[in-house]
């Protein structure tokens, strides 16, 4: 059952992305910024290394897989909530979404409301939450490597987008950065309470 729920949640997000990309591609023009510093080759190499490591360690990882309800239930909750958060952020970004972290649509507007008032990168936060939820829901063992790969890929994209937004909206983005956390919702509140 866990696998079915995982595939359904990820399938909903993938279909949303395909439909959104097709819809957004109509009459959309974009501009690349920041040169070729996307780090795509580095991220691809990291993914290949992680897959190779997983391939050799998969039998050992299966031995540590734990299908306890107290691990799977929070995983299910996190997966579904993160899926909803990711889709909300994708819809809120609308036609301004781009598959590349260093590309902006012409007439791009800085989004600071909705999910973008919770975290500056709600799509990445949601996708990482979905990965973590999937790992927990599916027993924490063999799928743990997916979490590492996801963290590497998402971790490489966030600084690129931060730089692009800072260059494009210098004053507005500086104020936005002061009040909204980068990735983890509520992190600034924890820091203020100390």
C-alpha angles and dihedrals in degrees: 000000000000091000092051093051090047093051092046094051094047090043091055091052093046093049090047090052094048093048092044093048092049092047093045093048092066110098091344121137124187141188128218117226136183097037121252096324095119093117091221093146092050092049092047090050090050091052092049091050091048092050091050091048090048091050092056095041100041096101092051091045092053089058091060095046111125120197097185116148091233088063099038099046095057087044092055091048093048093046095052095041092047091048090055091046092049093050091046090053092046092051091045091054090049117165092358092073117111130185090224121069093218099051126090128188117242108267091020114181125207109245113215102155136076110016089353088067089059099048133356091233105036095159091056092042089051094046091049090048089051090051092049091045091049091050092050094043092051097050107277095253122083094018093056089093088064089062091055093049091048093049091052094049096044093040090057095051100049098067090049092055092043090055093046094050092046091052095044099041104021101167099029094046092048090056090044091052090053095058106030125058119238101234116340115066114231095016093120090052091055091051092049093051092059 
